[in-house]
Amino acid sequence: MTEAVKERVYAAAERISADRNPTVSSVREAAGVSNADATRYLKQWREEKAAAGTQIAATPQAVLEHAARLAGTVWAEAARMADERHAAVQARWEGERREKDQELAELVADLDRTTAEKDKELERLARELQAAAQRLEGAEANAAEALRAADSAREENNRLRTELAAAEARTATLQQTIDALLQRITPPETPDTASGGGEQADDHQD
């Protein structure tokens, strides 16, 4: 049980020391232990850390040089790997940029082609619209001319009807006048004249 408490205190102290200096209260809350356990084991943790620092300070020079060379080798390898990763990322980025440039060029070409087709279609529609407007003007002119001709024909027809009615009236009047004149110049028929007239009529019929 004691070892478990100690391990929790040590673990809490390590975590807290990454950001700030661990205190009894912070370790106690993080490890979930009593104030006495936090105080005792935090003190031990600090003593062990101090002892470890002393041991590192007392490390022989040869070991330190070897560690430095090893660190240099590791650093060089890390730098090489970083350069390789950077080169790979750069190459991938360049490839993606070329693809994007190609896609952009294709889109621009499509846009230019579509714009040209649109302009051509608009020109065609404008010509057709102009032709349709001209045909409409011609049709309207023809319709107006036809309306004028129809009005003129109706007026002429009405005039002729009026003249015909007047002519018929004059003809009737003349006929009445002629009949009256005939009655005035024709002598009255006698019985003999009527009989002779009948015989003459029979002779004409034979």
Backbone as a chain_set.jsonl record, in Angstrom:
{"seq": "MTEAVKERVYAAAERISADRNPTVSSVREAAGVSNADATRYLKQWREEKAAAGTQIAATPQAVLEHAARLAGTVWAEAARMADERHAAVQARWEGERREKDQELAELVADLDRTTAEKDKELERLARELQAAAQRLEGAEANAAEALRAADSAREENNRLRTELAAAEARTATLQQTIDALLQRITPPETPDTASGGGEQADDHQD", "coords": {"N": [[0.827, -1.202, 0.0], [1.969, 1.214, 0.841], [3.996, 1.532, -1.087], [2.442, 1.877, -3.37], [1.215, 4.324, -2.831], [3.475, 5.921, -2.737], [4.379, 5.667, -5.369], [2.294, 6.929, -6.708], [2.559, 9.523, -5.767], [5.145, 10.161, -6.739], [4.672, 9.917, -9.492], [2.766, 11.927, -9.864], [4.303, 14.146, -9.14], [6.254, 14.127, -11.157], [4.657, 14.652, -13.426], [3.628, 17.181, -12.805], [5.985, 18.662, -12.573], [6.76, 19.022, -15.146], [5.515, 21.286, -16.044], [5.539, 23.167, -13.95], [6.896, 23.996, -10.692], [6.446, 21.371, -8.461], [4.207, 21.287, -5.706], [3.27, 20.579, -2.272], [0.492, 20.694, -1.958], [-0.42, 20.625, -4.624], [0.581, 18.151, -5.479], [-0.683, 16.484, -3.646], [-3.403, 16.798, -4.409], [-3.292, 15.896, -7.059], [-2.342, 13.249, -6.82], [-4.095, 12.16, -5.055], [-3.725, 11.632, -2.317], [-2.953, 11.666, 1.233], [-2.129, 14.635, 3.139], [0.145, 14.277, 4.676], [1.422, 12.047, 3.464], [1.865, 13.14, 0.937], [3.639, 15.192, 1.6], [5.856, 13.762, 2.719], [6.68, 11.92, 0.639], [7.04, 13.62, -1.526], [9.199, 15.078, -0.641], [11.149, 13.027, -0.594], [11.205, 12.491, -3.313], [12.269, 14.874, -4.349], [14.8, 14.815, -3.15], [15.905, 12.543, -4.375], [15.923, 13.427, -7.006], [17.751, 15.525, -6.824], [20.037, 14.101, -6.093], [20.393, 12.568, -8.361], [21.022, 14.58, -10.171], [23.469, 15.393, -9.161], [24.991, 13.122, -9.639], [25.008, 13.128, -12.404], [26.428, 15.439, -12.847], [28.867, 14.61, -11.927], [29.755, 12.891, -13.82], [32.194, 11.14, -15.725], [34.606, 12.738, -17.926], [35.182, 11.464, -20.339], [32.939, 9.928, -20.729], [31.086, 11.925, -20.999], [32.052, 13.152, -23.337], [31.725, 11.077, -25.136], [28.983, 10.864, -24.965], [28.353, 13.323, -26.009], [29.339, 13.056, -28.618], [27.676, 11.006, -29.439], [25.249, 12.281, -29.179], [25.644, 14.227, -31.133], [25.796, 12.604, -33.39], [23.244, 11.506, -33.34], [21.815, 13.849, -33.611], [22.676, 14.673, -36.152], [21.677, 12.559, -37.688], [18.984, 12.896, -37.159], [18.664, 15.402, -38.309], [19.251, 14.756, -40.956], [17.146, 12.987, -41.52], [15.075, 14.76, -41.139], [15.616, 16.527, -43.227], [15.201, 14.793, -45.376], [12.504, 14.219, -45.017], [11.542, 16.792, -45.343], [12.302, 17.24, -47.995], [10.747, 15.286, -49.233], [8.209, 16.197, -48.575], [8.361, 18.669, -49.86], [8.65, 17.82, -52.531], [6.232, 16.471, -52.851], [4.535, 18.609, -52.471], [5.282, 20.213, -54.632], [4.487, 18.533, -56.731], [1.72, 18.445, -56.255], [1.21, 21.135, -56.624], [1.813, 21.432, -59.345], [-0.162, 19.792, -60.404], [-2.404, 21.22, -59.567], [-1.927, 23.598, -60.955], [-2.147, 22.648, -63.574], [-4.815, 21.789, -63.55], [-5.992, 24.274, -63.101], [-5.231, 25.605, -65.444], [-6.617, 24.055, -67.314], [-9.217, 24.596, -66.476], [-9.323, 27.34, -67.002], [-9.02, 27.27, -69.777], [-11.354, 25.88, -70.451], [-13.181, 27.766, -69.533], [-12.619, 29.925, -71.242], [-13.293, 28.755, -73.695], [-15.994, 28.207, -73.262], [-16.912, 30.81, -72.876], [-16.405, 31.905, -75.41], [-18.128, 30.315, -76.96], [-20.527, 31.111, -75.802], [-20.575, 33.857, -76.483], [-20.696, 33.617, -79.262], [-23.137, 32.316, -79.547], [-24.81, 34.273, -78.479], [-24.459, 36.291, -80.38], [-25.588, 35.016, -82.599], [-28.238, 34.722, -81.724], [-28.872, 37.414, -81.466], [-28.789, 38.236, -84.147], [-30.884, 36.663, -85.174], [-32.968, 37.722, -83.669], [-33.012, 40.344, -84.62], [-33.679, 39.856, -87.3], [-36.194, 38.712, -86.895], [-37.506, 40.905, -85.803], [-37.479, 42.625, -88.0], [-39.055, 41.114, -89.747], [-41.407, 41.199, -88.322], [-41.967, 43.932, -88.398], [-42.391, 44.157, -91.156], [-44.605, 42.468, -91.412], [-46.424, 43.837, -89.827], [-46.591, 46.176, -91.315], [-47.666, 45.121, -93.687], [-50.047, 44.172, -92.636], [-51.218, 46.565, -91.841], [-51.473, 47.757, -94.347], [-53.188, 45.897, -95.492], [-55.408, 46.271, -93.854], [-56.021, 48.911, -94.501], [-56.638, 48.524, -97.203], [-58.839, 46.843, -96.906], [-60.594, 48.563, -95.56], [-60.884, 50.496, -97.564], [-62.068, 48.901, -99.529], [-64.458, 48.253, -98.251], [-65.572, 50.803, -98.062], [-65.819, 51.375, -100.803], [-67.6, 49.351, -101.534], [-69.827, 50.068, -100.013], [-70.326, 52.524, -101.21], [-70.953, 51.7, -103.846], [-73.203, 50.163, -103.307], [-74.891, 52.162, -102.422], [-75.051, 53.738, -104.763], [-76.194, 51.815, -106.433], [-78.663, 51.424, -105.206], [-79.688, 53.986, -105.566], [-79.742, 54.037, -108.356], [-81.586, 51.985, -108.866], [-83.804, 53.154, -107.7], [-84.104, 55.372, -109.384], [-84.564, 54.007, -111.747], [-87.008, 52.752, -111.181], [-88.577, 55.024, -110.898], [-88.408, 56.091, -113.491], [-89.617, 54.002, -114.862], [-92.176, 54.16, -113.871], [-92.827, 56.656, -114.897], [-92.687, 56.129, -117.65], [-94.73, 54.226, -117.884], [-96.885, 55.839, -117.217], [-96.844, 57.671, -119.342], [-97.326, 55.944, -121.464], [-99.875, 55.17, -120.918], [-101.116, 57.546, -121.386], [-100.754, 58.029, -124.124], [-101.827, 55.876, -125.421], [-104.77, 54.877, -127.108], [-108.101, 54.252, -125.874], [-109.388, 50.922, -125.849], [-111.735, 49.522, -128.206], [-114.621, 47.364, -128.523], [-114.445, 46.069, -131.02], [-111.859, 46.53, -131.667], [-110.6, 45.25, -129.643], [-111.384, 42.641, -130.254], [-110.294, 42.254, -132.78], [-107.745, 42.643, -132.124], [-107.379, 40.412, -130.607], [-107.58, 38.407, -132.532], [-105.422, 39.059, -134.119], [-103.491, 38.542, -132.315], [-103.78, 35.807, -132.102], [-103.064, 35.063, -134.695], [-100.399, 35.801, -134.663], [-99.511, 33.966, -132.798], [-99.907, 31.571, -134.213]], "CA": [[0.0, 0.0, 0.0], [2.859, 2.37, 0.923], [4.655, 1.679, -2.382], [1.463, 2.417, -4.315], [1.077, 5.751, -2.524], [4.723, 6.563, -3.147], [4.406, 5.723, -6.835], [1.341, 7.949, -7.151], [3.148, 10.833, -5.478], [6.236, 10.361, -7.687], [4.097, 10.144, -10.827], [2.156, 13.257, -9.865], [5.377, 15.13, -9.118], [6.849, 14.16, -12.499], [3.734, 15.335, -14.342], [3.534, 18.604, -12.455], [7.278, 19.317, -12.799], [6.905, 19.344, -16.571], [4.976, 22.634, -16.262], [5.86, 24.083, -12.853], [7.469, 23.344, -9.511], [5.386, 20.692, -7.712], [4.043, 21.629, -4.288], [2.578, 19.54, -1.503], [-0.949, 20.737, -2.239], [-0.685, 20.184, -5.996], [0.83, 16.708, -5.54], [-1.745, 15.817, -2.888], [-4.621, 16.767, -5.227], [-3.087, 15.089, -8.258], [-2.147, 11.836, -6.476], [-5.205, 11.69, -4.235], [-3.171, 11.061, -1.079], [-3.062, 12.556, 2.388], [-1.145, 15.707, 3.188], [1.388, 13.728, 5.241], [2.074, 11.242, 2.42], [2.352, 14.042, -0.106], [4.818, 15.899, 2.119], [6.984, 12.838, 2.881], [7.183, 11.353, -0.624], [7.528, 14.706, -2.373], [10.548, 15.371, -0.155], [12.018, 11.968, -1.109], [11.327, 12.664, -4.776], [13.197, 15.982, -4.571], [16.148, 14.368, -2.776], [16.392, 11.644, -5.424], [16.219, 14.249, -8.18], [18.997, 16.246, -6.546], [21.131, 13.126, -6.136], [20.609, 12.209, -9.766], [21.712, 15.7, -10.796], [24.862, 15.35, -8.704], [25.65, 12.027, -10.352], [25.252, 13.557, -13.787], [27.516, 16.42, -12.817], [30.13, 13.924, -11.657], [30.024, 11.92, -14.882], [33.539, 11.312, -16.282], [34.693, 13.53, -19.147], [35.128, 10.575, -21.502], [31.532, 9.57, -20.952], [30.411, 13.11, -21.522], [32.445, 13.334, -24.733], [31.053, 10.043, -25.916], [27.574, 11.243, -25.04], [28.252, 14.455, -26.927], [29.462, 12.531, -29.985], [26.45, 10.268, -29.737], [24.199, 13.272, -29.4], [25.886, 14.827, -32.438], [25.384, 11.638, -34.414], [21.774, 11.459, -33.336], [21.32, 15.109, -34.18], [22.91, 14.653, -37.593], [20.709, 11.631, -38.278], [17.673, 13.54, -37.094], [18.648, 16.463, -39.315], [19.154, 14.119, -42.275], [15.776, 12.5, -41.678], [14.217, 15.936, -41.305], [15.82, 17.006, -44.593], [14.523, 13.872, -46.286], [11.059, 14.458, -44.911], [11.268, 18.094, -45.962], [12.395, 17.065, -49.445], [9.563, 14.533, -49.663], [7.06, 17.115, -48.5], [8.532, 19.652, -50.918], [8.344, 17.165, -53.804], [4.783, 16.248, -52.913], [3.902, 19.912, -52.654], [5.521, 20.624, -56.01], [3.601, 17.733, -57.576], [0.344, 18.923, -56.082], [1.094, 22.458, -57.237], [1.744, 21.234, -60.792], [-1.504, 19.291, -60.712], [-3.346, 22.333, -59.42], [-1.704, 24.516, -62.073], [-2.725, 22.036, -64.765], [-6.27, 21.873, -63.414], [-6.372, 25.672, -63.291], [-5.103, 25.908, -66.87], [-7.746, 23.417, -67.998], [-10.433, 25.351, -66.15], [-9.275, 28.601, -67.743], [-9.302, 26.948, -71.175], [-12.795, 25.593, -70.54], [-13.903, 29.027, -69.378], [-12.46, 30.684, -72.484], [-14.09, 28.103, -74.739], [-17.411, 28.431, -72.953], [-17.199, 32.222, -73.128], [-16.471, 32.088, -76.859], [-19.38, 29.716, -77.423], [-21.63, 31.959, -75.345], [-20.59, 35.062, -77.309], [-21.161, 33.227, -80.59], [-24.575, 32.052, -79.445], [-25.481, 35.561, -78.297], [-24.467, 36.962, -81.678], [-26.59, 34.345, -83.446], [-29.563, 35.088, -81.226], [-29.1, 38.823, -81.789], [-29.134, 38.297, -85.568], [-32.228, 36.118, -85.335], [-33.909, 38.681, -83.099], [-33.119, 41.46, -85.548], [-34.451, 39.387, -88.453], [-37.588, 38.566, -86.468], [-38.061, 42.252, -85.668], [-37.732, 43.119, -89.354], [-40.234, 40.409, -90.278], [-42.575, 41.716, -87.614], [-42.273, 45.241, -88.967], [-42.994, 43.924, -92.463], [-45.95, 41.918, -91.227], [-47.277, 44.921, -89.345], [-46.849, 47.06, -92.453], [-48.608, 44.424, -94.567], [-51.35, 44.141, -91.971], [-51.787, 47.908, -91.941], [-51.883, 47.936, -95.742], [-54.384, 45.075, -95.698], [-56.524, 46.947, -93.182], [-56.404, 50.06, -95.326], [-57.308, 48.007, -98.399], [-60.163, 46.359, -96.503], [-61.435, 49.745, -95.322], [-61.202, 51.087, -98.863], [-63.028, 48.021, -100.209], [-65.763, 48.432, -97.614], [-66.106, 52.095, -98.49], [-66.229, 51.231, -102.211], [-68.804, 48.515, -101.558], [-70.937, 50.9, -99.532], [-70.642, 53.514, -102.259], [-71.634, 51.015, -104.948], [-74.551, 49.818, -102.848], [-75.685, 53.398, -102.431], [-75.319, 54.085, -106.162], [-77.132, 50.836, -106.979], [-79.992, 51.741, -104.673], [-80.155, 55.197, -106.246], [-80.08, 53.673, -109.74], [-82.842, 51.243, -108.833], [-84.878, 54.121, -107.445], [-84.321, 56.129, -110.615], [-85.182, 53.1, -112.723], [-88.428, 52.603, -110.818], [-89.25, 56.286, -111.218], [-88.521, 56.151, -114.951], [-90.614, 53.027, -115.296], [-93.483, 54.743, -113.573], [-93.049, 57.733, -115.867], [-92.97, 55.493, -118.942], [-96.071, 53.641, -117.814], [-97.86, 56.93, -117.259], [-96.859, 58.185, -120.703], [-97.983, 54.961, -122.333], [-101.311, 55.254, -120.674], [-101.64, 58.784, -121.972], [-100.725, 58.02, -125.594], [-102.524, 54.705, -125.957], [-106.216, 55.112, -127.095], [-108.848, 53.176, -125.209], [-109.764, 49.823, -126.744], [-113.158, 49.275, -128.49], [-114.856, 45.9, -128.618], [-113.919, 45.523, -132.283], [-110.381, 46.587, -131.605], [-110.166, 44.179, -128.748], [-111.548, 41.351, -130.953], [-109.264, 42.193, -133.82], [-106.446, 42.488, -131.473], [-107.235, 39.02, -130.187], [-107.283, 37.59, -133.705], [-104.02, 39.3, -134.5], [-102.626, 37.834, -131.369], [-103.806, 34.382, -132.448], [-102.263, 34.88, -135.902], [-98.971, 35.838, -134.282], [-99.163, 32.727, -132.112], [-99.763, 30.522, -135.221]], "C": [[0.862, 1.253, 0.0], [3.541, 2.63, -0.408], [3.704, 2.277, -3.411], [1.27, 3.906, -4.096], [2.302, 6.51, -2.997], [4.773, 6.72, -4.67], [3.453, 6.799, -7.359], [1.903, 9.345, -6.927], [4.26, 11.142, -6.466], [5.687, 10.684, -9.087], [3.471, 11.53, -10.921], [3.214, 14.337, -9.892], [6.034, 15.255, -10.489], [5.953, 14.931, -13.467], [3.699, 16.835, -14.069], [4.825, 19.337, -12.768], [7.502, 19.652, -14.264], [6.431, 20.765, -16.861], [5.426, 23.63, -15.199], [6.467, 23.286, -11.692], [6.351, 22.684, -8.697], [5.385, 21.124, -6.254], [3.284, 20.512, -3.599], [1.099, 19.508, -1.86], [-1.257, 20.234, -3.644], [-0.475, 18.688, -6.143], [-0.273, 15.954, -4.811], [-3.027, 15.703, -3.722], [-4.457, 15.848, -6.435], [-2.995, 13.603, -7.942], [-3.302, 11.28, -5.665], [-4.733, 11.02, -2.952], [-3.352, 12.074, 0.045], [-1.971, 13.602, 2.346], [0.193, 15.199, 3.715], [2.137, 12.914, 4.205], [2.632, 12.137, 1.328], [3.609, 14.752, 0.347], [6.031, 14.977, 2.165], [7.537, 12.394, 1.538], [7.626, 12.433, -1.598], [8.935, 15.102, -1.949], [11.523, 14.338, -0.668], [12.248, 12.146, -2.611], [12.321, 13.767, -5.096], [14.626, 15.575, -4.225], [16.726, 13.458, -3.844], [16.731, 12.426, -6.691], [17.533, 14.992, -8.001], [20.189, 15.315, -6.618], [21.439, 12.736, -7.562], [21.334, 13.33, -10.484], [23.172, 15.729, -10.401], [25.631, 14.273, -9.434], [25.952, 12.422, -11.782], [26.399, 14.554, -13.828], [28.86, 15.746, -12.615], [30.481, 12.896, -12.724], [31.403, 12.182, -15.473], [33.499, 12.042, -17.621], [34.583, 12.656, -20.381], [33.691, 10.192, -21.822], [30.774, 10.747, -21.535], [30.755, 13.345, -22.986], [31.762, 12.314, -25.632], [29.564, 10.373, -26.08], [27.375, 12.401, -26.01], [28.356, 13.988, -28.371], [28.196, 11.786, -30.391], [25.296, 11.23, -30.013], [24.364, 13.951, -30.752], [25.456, 13.91, -33.564], [23.862, 11.572, -34.521], [21.196, 12.72, -33.967], [21.502, 15.148, -35.694], [21.912, 13.737, -38.295], [19.308, 12.243, -38.281], [17.553, 14.65, -38.136], [18.507, 15.884, -40.716], [17.725, 13.635, -42.539], [14.804, 13.669, -41.87], [14.349, 16.506, -42.71], [15.108, 16.114, -45.598], [13.011, 14.08, -46.247], [10.676, 15.783, -45.567], [11.304, 17.984, -47.485], [11.173, 16.322, -49.978], [8.323, 15.42, -49.656], [7.129, 18.155, -49.613], [8.173, 19.059, -52.273], [6.845, 16.935, -53.947], [4.045, 17.559, -53.149], [4.072, 20.413, -54.077], [4.611, 19.858, -56.963], [2.161, 18.197, -57.484], [0.154, 20.288, -56.733], [1.017, 22.345, -58.757], [0.366, 20.731, -61.201], [-2.539, 20.407, -60.621], [-3.195, 23.329, -60.564], [-2.314, 23.967, -63.354], [-4.25, 22.103, -64.724], [-6.759, 23.304, -63.648], [-6.297, 26.063, -64.763], [-6.258, 25.295, -67.66], [-9.05, 24.161, -67.726], [-10.484, 26.673, -66.911], [-9.584, 28.362, -69.215], [-10.786, 26.651, -71.376], [-13.615, 26.875, -70.438], [-13.818, 29.863, -70.648], [-13.314, 30.09, -73.595], [-15.583, 28.339, -74.515], [-17.803, 29.876, -73.225], [-17.318, 32.498, -74.618], [-17.768, 31.516, -77.423], [-20.574, 30.571, -77.021], [-21.739, 33.212, -76.2], [-21.118, 34.751, -78.707], [-22.659, 32.986, -80.588], [-25.357, 33.351, -79.27], [-25.542, 36.338, -79.61], [-25.518, 36.35, -82.599], [-28.002, 34.729, -83.017], [-29.885, 36.547, -81.543], [-29.484, 38.982, -83.257], [-30.549, 37.783, -85.806], [-33.279, 37.082, -84.793], [-34.104, 39.872, -84.028], [-33.942, 41.071, -86.769], [-35.927, 39.243, -88.094], [-38.253, 39.928, -86.32], [-38.373, 42.85, -87.035], [-38.955, 42.442, -89.965], [-41.502, 40.923, -89.613], [-42.97, 43.085, -88.15], [-42.932, 45.094, -90.334], [-44.415, 43.404, -92.352], [-46.907, 42.991, -90.737], [-47.606, 45.891, -90.472], [-47.853, 46.423, -93.409], [-50.004, 44.396, -93.957], [-52.018, 45.506, -92.049], [-52.276, 48.185, -93.356], [-53.145, 47.14, -96.037], [-55.602, 45.709, -95.036], [-56.99, 48.157, -93.982], [-57.139, 49.606, -96.581], [-58.71, 47.515, -98.067], [-61.108, 47.526, -96.241], [-61.849, 50.397, -96.636], [-62.229, 50.246, -99.614], [-64.415, 48.153, -99.595], [-66.398, 49.756, -98.028], [-66.6, 52.028, -99.937], [-67.505, 50.418, -102.325], [-70.025, 49.309, -101.092], [-71.344, 51.939, -100.575], [-71.412, 52.881, -103.404], [-73.048, 50.614, -104.553], [-75.463, 51.057, -102.876], [-76.049, 53.794, -103.857], [-76.316, 53.118, -106.785], [-78.551, 51.118, -106.495], [-80.562, 52.979, -105.354], [-80.555, 54.892, -107.682], [-81.394, 52.907, -109.801], [-84.019, 52.181, -108.584], [-85.177, 54.934, -108.693], [-85.002, 55.274, -111.675], [-86.667, 52.925, -112.432], [-89.206, 53.861, -111.161], [-89.452, 56.416, -112.721], [-89.575, 55.184, -115.459], [-92.023, 53.555, -115.031], [-93.825, 55.853, -114.567], [-93.417, 57.165, -117.228], [-94.374, 54.914, -118.951], [-97.136, 54.729, -117.89], [-97.974, 57.51, -118.651], [-97.569, 57.227, -121.64], [-99.491, 55.007, -122.144], [-101.905, 56.5, -121.327], [-101.699, 58.723, -123.495], [-101.448, 56.833, -126.179], [-104.029, 54.962, -125.899], [-106.928, 53.98, -126.393], [-109.318, 52.151, -126.217], [-111.287, 49.772, -126.897], [-113.372, 47.803, -128.565], [-114.3, 45.321, -129.881], [-112.405, 45.478, -132.251], [-109.854, 45.486, -130.739], [-110.274, 42.853, -129.421], [-110.501, 41.186, -132.008], [-107.902, 42.0, -133.229], [-106.243, 41.085, -131.047], [-106.926, 38.128, -131.33], [-105.857, 37.778, -134.141], [-103.073, 38.573, -133.576], [-102.592, 36.383, -131.681], [-102.978, 34.118, -133.671], [-100.788, 34.873, -135.562], [-98.567, 34.562, -133.611], [-99.029, 31.592, -133.099], [-98.472, 30.708, -135.945]], "O": [[0.578, 2.221, -0.705], [3.665, 3.778, -0.834], [4.114, 3.095, -4.234], [1.172, 4.671, -5.056], [2.198, 7.59, -3.577], [5.16, 7.768, -5.187], [3.76, 7.493, -8.328], [1.754, 10.234, -7.765], [4.33, 12.256, -6.985], [6.167, 11.592, -9.767], [3.622, 12.223, -11.928], [3.057, 15.341, -10.587], [6.338, 16.361, -10.934], [6.433, 15.763, -14.237], [3.735, 17.648, -14.992], [4.794, 20.496, -13.182], [8.35, 20.484, -14.585], [6.891, 21.385, -17.82], [5.669, 24.798, -15.501], [6.532, 22.058, -11.729], [5.409, 23.361, -8.285], [6.441, 21.303, -5.647], [2.731, 19.62, -4.243], [0.518, 18.439, -2.042], [-2.23, 19.508, -3.848], [-1.238, 18.016, -6.836], [-0.746, 14.92, -5.282], [-3.664, 14.65, -3.745], [-5.376, 15.11, -6.79], [-3.507, 12.778, -8.698], [-3.477, 10.064, -5.59], [-5.259, 9.984, -2.546], [-3.839, 13.185, -0.166], [-0.999, 13.469, 1.601], [1.25, 15.635, 3.26], [3.351, 13.059, 4.065], [3.744, 11.919, 0.848], [4.55, 14.903, -0.432], [7.112, 15.351, 1.71], [8.744, 12.481, 1.314], [8.507, 12.188, -2.422], [9.772, 15.425, -2.791], [12.609, 14.69, -1.129], [13.362, 11.968, -3.103], [13.132, 13.622, -6.011], [15.564, 15.951, -4.929], [17.902, 13.576, -4.189], [17.713, 12.122, -7.368], [18.336, 15.074, -8.931], [21.239, 15.687, -7.142], [22.602, 12.589, -7.937], [22.186, 13.062, -11.332], [24.028, 16.056, -11.222], [26.787, 14.472, -9.808], [27.013, 12.098, -12.316], [27.237, 14.518, -14.729], [29.884, 16.249, -13.077], [31.412, 12.112, -12.543], [31.754, 13.339, -15.703], [32.511, 11.981, -18.352], [33.963, 13.053, -21.368], [33.274, 10.135, -22.978], [29.943, 10.599, -22.431], [29.887, 13.69, -23.788], [31.29, 12.63, -26.724], [28.974, 10.197, -27.146], [26.381, 12.466, -26.734], [27.603, 14.427, -29.239], [27.71, 11.91, -31.515], [24.492, 11.036, -30.925], [23.383, 14.225, -31.443], [24.848, 14.336, -34.546], [23.283, 11.581, -35.607], [20.237, 12.676, -34.738], [20.619, 15.591, -36.429], [21.37, 14.076, -39.347], [18.557, 12.13, -39.25], [16.507, 14.827, -38.762], [17.774, 16.408, -41.555], [17.17, 13.839, -43.618], [13.851, 13.587, -42.645], [13.362, 16.916, -43.322], [14.492, 16.596, -46.549], [12.336, 14.113, -47.276], [9.653, 15.896, -46.243], [10.461, 18.55, -48.18], [10.629, 16.668, -51.026], [7.51, 15.404, -50.58], [6.119, 18.489, -50.232], [7.485, 19.692, -53.073], [6.262, 17.168, -55.006], [3.077, 17.625, -53.907], [3.144, 20.965, -54.667], [4.033, 20.436, -57.883], [1.468, 18.327, -58.493], [-0.893, 20.578, -57.313], [0.252, 23.068, -59.396], [-0.203, 21.172, -62.199], [-3.424, 20.53, -61.468], [-4.184, 23.845, -61.085], [-2.922, 24.705, -64.129], [-4.897, 22.426, -65.72], [-7.783, 23.53, -64.293], [-7.174, 26.758, -65.275], [-6.81, 25.928, -68.56], [-9.878, 24.337, -68.62], [-11.536, 27.081, -67.402], [-10.311, 29.136, -69.837], [-11.398, 27.108, -72.341], [-14.604, 27.056, -71.148], [-14.812, 30.442, -71.085], [-13.972, 30.813, -74.343], [-16.33, 28.63, -75.449], [-18.888, 30.145, -73.741], [-18.209, 33.229, -75.052], [-18.425, 32.142, -78.254], [-21.516, 30.74, -77.796], [-22.834, 33.601, -76.603], [-21.892, 35.524, -79.271], [-23.367, 33.396, -81.508], [-26.435, 33.514, -79.841], [-26.554, 36.967, -79.918], [-26.245, 37.063, -83.29], [-28.855, 35.025, -83.854], [-31.029, 36.881, -81.853], [-30.384, 39.754, -83.59], [-31.32, 38.39, -86.549], [-34.348, 37.241, -85.382], [-35.223, 40.353, -84.204], [-34.791, 41.836, -87.227], [-36.804, 39.603, -88.88], [-39.423, 40.094, -86.667], [-39.401, 43.502, -87.214], [-39.782, 43.087, -90.61], [-42.54, 41.065, -90.259], [-44.153, 43.371, -88.336], [-43.895, 45.793, -90.65], [-45.311, 43.827, -93.082], [-48.057, 43.055, -91.171], [-48.734, 46.371, -90.586], [-48.775, 47.086, -93.885], [-51.007, 44.569, -94.649], [-53.22, 45.608, -92.291], [-53.343, 48.766, -93.555], [-54.051, 47.611, -96.725], [-56.7, 45.686, -95.594], [-58.188, 48.401, -94.126], [-58.133, 50.211, -96.983], [-59.653, 47.731, -98.829], [-62.271, 47.496, -96.641], [-63.0, 50.797, -96.812], [-63.139, 50.777, -100.25], [-65.421, 48.164, -100.304], [-67.594, 49.829, -98.306], [-67.664, 52.555, -100.261], [-68.391, 50.749, -103.114], [-71.1, 49.235, -101.686], [-72.527, 52.199, -100.795], [-72.399, 53.44, -103.882], [-73.978, 50.71, -105.354], [-76.622, 51.002, -103.289], [-77.196, 54.142, -104.141], [-77.177, 53.523, -107.565], [-79.51, 51.059, -107.264], [-81.747, 53.034, -105.68], [-81.559, 55.401, -108.18], [-82.219, 53.148, -110.682], [-85.088, 52.028, -109.175], [-86.337, 55.167, -109.032], [-85.885, 55.733, -112.4], [-87.488, 52.95, -113.349], [-90.336, 53.797, -111.647], [-90.527, 56.803, -113.178], [-90.336, 55.504, -116.373], [-92.928, 53.413, -115.853], [-94.964, 55.971, -115.018], [-94.339, 57.65, -117.885], [-95.121, 55.091, -119.913], [-98.163, 54.559, -118.547], [-99.076, 57.813, -119.106], [-98.329, 57.65, -122.511], [-100.264, 54.895, -123.095], [-103.056, 56.497, -121.764], [-102.6, 59.306, -124.098], [-101.662, 56.81, -127.391], [-104.561, 55.234, -124.823], [-106.41, 52.865, -126.325], [-109.621, 52.511, -127.355], [-112.038, 49.94, -125.935], [-112.408, 47.043, -128.661], [-113.744, 44.223, -129.872], [-111.768, 44.541, -132.73], [-108.828, 44.867, -131.024], [-109.411, 41.995, -129.237], [-109.886, 40.127, -132.135], [-107.042, 41.297, -133.76], [-105.127, 40.568, -131.088], [-106.131, 37.197, -131.2], [-105.159, 36.825, -134.486], [-102.024, 38.067, -133.975], [-101.547, 35.744, -131.563], [-102.269, 33.114, -133.744], [-100.017, 34.068, -136.083], [-97.445, 34.088, -133.791], [-98.174, 30.724, -132.921], [-98.15, 29.928, -136.841]]}, "num_chains": 1, "name": "protein.A"}
